[in-house]
Amino acid sequence: MPNIASAKKRMRSDARKKLRNQMALSELKTLDRKLVQSAGNPQEADLIAKRAISRYDRAVSKGIIPRGRADRKKSRIQNFLRKLKK
């Protein structure tokens, strides 16, 4: 437990950031699961994919995930959609 006031404040702000990051990561995982579940309906899958790609870009801009991870996930989403449309 920190004794210095700035360290205490840092702990509080870190806890808020951790919660915000967990919520964002949870949403990304949920969208990935929904995309796989919507494999039978290409229109729904397309909507979910657009939302997921947008959320990945937003997570990168906020520093929640690295750019490379987001690019890899977005590429896999696009490949998944391409296979669905065949």
Secondary structure, DSSP 8 states (H G I E B T S, - for coil): ---SHHHHHHHHHHHHHHHHHHHHHHHHHHHHHHHHHGGG-HHHHHHHHHHHHHHHHHHHHTTSS-HHHHHHHHHHHHHHHHHHH-
